[in-house]
Amino acid sequence: MKPLLKAIFALVLGLTVNAAVPVMKLGTACPDFSLPGVDGRTYTLKTFAQAKLLAIIFTSNHCPTAQAYEERIKRLAADYRPRGVAVVAINPNSAEAVRLDELGYTDLGDTLEEMKIRAEHQQFNFPYLDDGPTEVFSKQLGPVATPHVFIFDQERKLRYQGRIDNNEREDLVKTRDTRAALDALLAGRPPEVAETKVFGCSTKWDDKIEANQRWRAKVAQEPVKLDPATEQTLREIRENKTGKVRLVNVWATWCGPCVAEFDELVETNLRFRHRDFELITIAAEFPDQKEKVLRFLKEHQASTKNYYFADTDKYKMFETLDPDWQGGLPHTLLIAPGGEVLLRQTEELDFLTLRRKI
């Protein structure tokens, strides 16, 4: 098969061809590793020397498919630990290779610090290790996507590689491939199915960092606009008769907390804007200060919907946009389609809470 046709065929199957990172062949010995865990420990192959089987599952924070399997991984760990199986999760992704628009279905990225938050929040009952900064170990096994399972026998030879089961929606699962492989190996038999294809977010190898940098440079060139907002404009913003979740941030160039959080607001927009989401900023400054506001927006590459209040009476803005707002800045509303307020925050935002609400 020609290389181009091979690549197209693989993409149709949900896979990513990366000739430089082949998937480990069955029968290959597990290489040693030394990786940090979310619990502060450093793990090596010897850490699991007493286990009859070692099941390494490559997974990640940001991938919605990986998230769909988290509870199943927890059950695997709980069910097979008493039978002598060590279940270990490893993040193979370079955090710098993950684009912001690939974070549109998650509250957290793939750094070790964010992995710690994820593990605590989801109450992981298995070691969660980070190979993202170097990817040395991951590239020896070659996970195609997250999640991707590699099971090693007592001699630490690879006996199974592939999916956890055949559907990310658990109610549609018909074959539980990882469990079947573990059961067979524990019974002294080779797995009936030793290899499968996998489905999920492609592994973010470090060769994608440059592409991410090009994407960031491209979005930084998007046009930045600033329009006046009348009371009617604010009323329509608040009513939110769109089909989108709307994040509204009222700020000012002279407001220290507003300025401090503004870049993360812009990044929030880049994360979620390809979904049914929009960010609207409203500068609580006088109409004759609009040029100053526009300069700030351009400096911060805010290619969002940006307004300034086209009236000198700021109290009209309070009452029209949010009667419950007492006037402090910054002030943020997360508004559902139809106008329900999902989150109301005066002062600086907790962005983790915000992303989870979105």
C-alpha atoms as one frame of an Amber mdcrd trajectory, in Angstrom:
protein
   0.000   0.000   0.000   1.317   3.448  -0.906   2.222   5.683   2.093  -0.498
   8.260   1.354  -3.212   5.615   1.006  -1.958   3.934   4.155  -2.217   7.206
   6.077  -5.739   7.892   4.787  -6.833   4.337   5.620  -5.482   4.661   9.148
  -7.155   8.021   9.711 -10.493   6.577   8.634 -10.043   3.958  11.358  -9.389
   6.664  13.923  -5.655   5.978  14.078  -2.622   8.161  13.525   0.285   6.887
  11.473   3.618   7.777  12.993   6.338   5.647  11.463   8.857   6.919  13.998
   6.835   5.484  16.905   5.784   1.918  16.049   3.655  -0.154  18.402   5.675
  -2.694  20.424   5.518  -6.234  19.056   4.144  -9.115  21.083   6.811 -11.038
  22.964   8.993  -7.961  23.508  10.375  -7.423  27.006   9.130  -4.401  28.912
  11.897  -1.801  29.126  12.765  -0.267  32.469  11.474   3.175  33.338  11.729
   5.806  36.051   8.678   8.026  36.107   7.119  10.421  38.616   3.685   9.619
  39.983   0.958  11.948  41.131   1.600  10.767  44.696   5.141  12.200  44.703
   6.836   8.807  44.341   9.141   7.722  41.516   8.148   4.400  39.949  10.349
   1.905  38.108   9.761  -1.525  36.634  11.055  -3.057  39.872   8.283  -1.302
  41.802   5.899  -3.907  40.383   8.234  -6.921  40.642   5.813  -8.897  42.828
   2.898  -8.603  40.408   1.931 -11.640  38.344   0.913  -9.382  35.477   1.618
  -5.755  34.691  -1.117  -3.865  32.835   0.096  -0.498  31.583  -2.685   1.762
  30.345  -1.685   4.891  28.483  -4.281   7.551  29.213  -4.528  11.309  29.618
  -6.464  14.117  31.248  -7.541  16.011  28.158  -8.969  13.229  26.012 -12.766
  12.738  26.282 -12.421   9.088  25.271  -9.878   8.530  28.045 -12.227  10.262
  30.475 -15.021   7.903  29.435 -12.857   4.970  30.521 -11.689   6.276  33.904
 -14.303   4.426  35.955 -13.630   1.227  34.021  -9.897   1.543  34.716 -10.664
   1.999  38.411 -12.766  -1.178  38.374  -9.993  -3.055  36.564  -7.530  -2.006
  39.261  -9.905  -2.970  42.087 -11.007  -6.287  40.564  -7.577  -7.571  39.529
  -5.342  -6.284  42.335  -6.369  -9.195  44.617  -5.452 -11.561  41.771  -1.924
 -10.226  41.508  -2.292  -7.756  38.648  -0.703  -4.308  38.846  -2.668  -1.730
  36.854  -0.618   1.365  36.077  -1.729   4.429  34.110   0.818   6.522  32.223
   0.352   9.855  30.465   2.382   9.706  27.220   1.489  13.188  25.989   3.800
  16.154  25.708   1.753  18.912  27.353   3.357  21.446  25.009   2.049  19.526
  21.990  -1.616  19.766  23.055  -3.395  22.662  21.361  -5.829  24.761  23.346
  -8.686  23.754  21.062  -7.918  20.134  21.975  -8.797  21.039  25.562 -12.403
  21.856  24.711 -13.790  18.735  26.398 -11.808  18.838  29.610 -11.186  20.828
  32.752  -7.482  19.941  32.843  -4.476  19.590  30.570  -1.730  16.982  30.636
   0.921  18.467  32.927   1.952  16.567  36.057   0.382  19.217  38.294  -2.915
  18.862  36.457  -2.630  15.060  36.621  -2.424  15.364  40.417  -5.667  17.362
  40.453  -7.355  14.848  38.155  -6.280  11.846  40.226  -7.558  13.405  43.448
 -10.820  14.635  41.960 -11.596  11.285  40.301 -10.203   9.254  43.237  -7.883
   7.129  41.136  -6.991   3.849  42.856  -3.963   3.115  40.676  -0.573   4.774
  40.115  -0.773   7.596  37.550   2.633   8.378  36.066   3.872  11.145  33.785
   6.062  10.449  30.746   5.099  13.636  28.916   8.309  15.670  29.422  10.590
  13.086  27.725   8.288  10.365  26.268  11.268   7.976  26.343   9.346   5.021
  27.791   6.159   5.728  25.832   8.017   5.757  22.526   9.357   2.278  23.250
   5.809   0.914  23.602   4.192   3.144  20.973   0.654   3.850  22.190  -1.424
   4.987  19.229  -4.074   6.776  21.253  -5.454   7.206  24.741  -6.462   4.809
  26.143  -4.150   2.013  24.909  -3.406  -1.084  27.008  -0.186  -3.147  27.159
  -0.208  -6.310  29.314   3.069  -7.968  30.318   3.318 -11.435  31.817   5.312
 -12.488  34.882   8.511 -12.485  32.818   7.488  -9.013  31.628   7.028 -10.047
  28.014   4.232  -8.328  26.092   1.250 -10.650  25.734  -1.570  -8.242  24.828
  -1.860  -4.769  23.352  -5.007  -2.937  22.347  -8.283  -1.609  23.670  -9.978
  -1.904  27.044 -13.232  -2.909  25.363 -15.033  -2.281  22.106 -17.024   0.887
  22.863 -16.386   4.138  24.713 -20.085   4.125  25.695 -20.175   1.426  28.319
 -23.816   0.521  27.733 -22.855  -0.502  24.183 -19.890  -2.713  25.149 -20.000
  -6.267  23.806 -16.404  -7.472  24.222 -14.207  -6.699  27.243 -10.861  -7.413
  25.609  -8.517  -6.384  28.441 -10.423  -8.417  31.022 -10.462 -11.419  28.697
  -6.695 -11.166  28.186  -6.026 -10.837  31.923  -8.278 -13.799  32.749  -6.563
 -15.982  30.162  -3.050 -15.099  31.298  -3.926 -15.622  34.962  -5.251 -19.067
  33.983  -2.009 -19.882  32.205  -3.400 -19.540  28.698  -2.476 -17.132  25.894
  -5.162 -14.522  25.209  -7.601 -15.615  22.531  -7.295 -12.100  21.074  -3.808
 -10.703  21.683  -3.997  -7.517  19.608  -6.759  -5.073  18.710  -7.038  -1.649
  17.210  -7.662   1.246  19.580  -9.831   4.340  19.464  -9.226   7.683  21.131
  -7.214  10.892  20.982  -3.970  10.422  19.097  -0.847  10.465  21.252   0.654
  13.945  21.401   4.283  13.194  20.590   6.759  16.031  21.004   7.090  16.418
  17.229   3.670  18.146  17.388   5.016  21.009  19.525   6.045  23.000  16.451
   2.574  22.610  14.920   1.057  23.866  18.168   3.338  26.909  18.068   2.264
  27.630  14.477  -1.391  27.381  15.521  -0.822  29.823  18.391   0.869  32.251
  16.007  -2.059  31.947  13.589  -4.769  32.675  16.164  -2.700  35.596  17.462
  -3.243  37.252  14.078  -7.036  37.095  14.223  -8.742  40.501  14.046  -9.690
  42.223  17.308 -12.807  44.391  17.355 -14.549  46.596  19.902 -18.187  47.657
  19.619 -20.479  49.867  21.721 -23.063  48.163  23.922 -26.324  49.947  24.626
 -28.774  48.937  27.333 -30.620  46.926  24.680 -27.386  45.146  23.735 -26.819
  44.209  27.371 -30.400  43.039  27.722 -29.981  40.731  24.734 -26.663  39.430
  26.055 -28.268  38.637  29.396 -31.314  36.941  27.874 -29.040  34.714  25.740
 -31.509  33.560  23.132 -28.710  31.701  21.357 -28.031  27.991  21.555 -24.673
  28.661  23.177 -23.267  28.752  26.675 -22.218  32.372  27.091 -19.399  33.610
  29.322 -19.687  37.338  30.043 -16.813  39.166  31.725 -17.070  42.807  32.815
 -13.642  44.335  33.326 -11.558  47.509  33.081  -8.005  48.350  32.060  -7.384
  49.993  35.467  -8.597  46.939  37.419  -5.619  44.851  38.581  -7.500  41.534
  39.030  -9.197  42.076  35.650  -5.855  42.449  33.900  -4.309  39.538  35.827
  -6.945  37.040  34.668  -7.548  38.394  31.171  -5.090  36.146  29.320  -6.633
  33.066  30.883 -10.050  34.282  29.763  -8.723  34.518  26.215  -7.325  30.984
  26.525 -10.703  29.788  27.822 -12.255  31.121  24.642  -9.678  29.307  22.492
 -10.396  26.093  24.379 -14.159  26.061  23.971 -15.095  28.248  21.005 -15.361
  25.327  18.566 -18.247  24.062  20.703 -21.537  25.840  21.499 -19.736  28.497
  23.517 -18.877  32.173  23.264 -16.967  34.671  25.378 -18.160  38.275  25.588
 -16.067  40.944  27.269 -17.561  44.264  28.364 -15.240  47.103  29.321 -16.730
  49.129  32.178 -15.101  52.328  30.991 -16.368  55.582  29.528 -17.055  55.837
  25.791 -14.210  58.319  25.326 -11.769  55.627  26.593 -12.572  53.142  23.846
  -9.211  53.560  22.059  -7.368  52.664  25.274  -9.593  49.607  25.667  -9.005
  48.537  22.065  -5.216  48.805  22.471  -5.390  46.535  25.503  -7.538  44.006
  23.659  -5.114  43.914  20.724  -2.127  43.498  23.043  -3.870  40.494  24.599
  -5.027  39.063  21.234  -8.668  39.052  22.318 -10.429  37.952  19.116 -13.655
  37.576  21.075 -16.886  39.583  21.102 -15.755  42.757  22.821 -17.924  45.691
  23.945 -17.644  48.902  25.892 -20.687  50.404  27.594 -21.922  53.253  25.398
 -23.203  55.358  28.289 -21.615  57.358  31.079 -24.021  56.004  33.726 -22.483
  52.720  34.826 -25.379  51.966  37.178 -27.563  51.404  34.152 -25.106  48.677
  33.165 -25.417  46.990  36.567 -29.195  46.921  36.524 -29.557  45.848  32.908
 -26.934  43.109  32.793 -27.264  41.678  36.297 -29.451  43.285  39.014 -27.761
  41.040  41.614 -24.364  42.552  40.853 -23.246  45.086  43.457 -20.706  46.773
  41.179 -17.315  45.216  41.990 -14.875  44.299  39.227 -14.194  41.938  37.629
 -17.700  40.506  37.379 -18.405  37.317  35.458 -21.568  35.495  34.434 -21.812
  32.070  32.845 -25.192  32.012  31.144 -26.985  28.982  29.721 -29.072  29.212
  26.551 -32.303  30.856  27.636 -30.733  33.039  30.315 -30.181  30.821  33.371
 -27.089  31.923  35.316 -24.852  28.882  35.830 -22.114  30.800  37.634 -21.893
  34.329  39.036 -18.551  35.595  40.338 -17.372  39.021  41.443 -13.582  39.280
  41.940 -11.082  36.929  40.296 -12.247  33.668  38.769 -11.441  30.136  39.834
 -10.805  28.856  36.315 -10.898  25.181  37.253 -14.408  25.628  38.666 -15.354
  27.662  35.603 -14.140  25.006  33.148 -16.033  22.317  35.002 -19.216  24.410
  34.788 -18.683  24.969  31.070
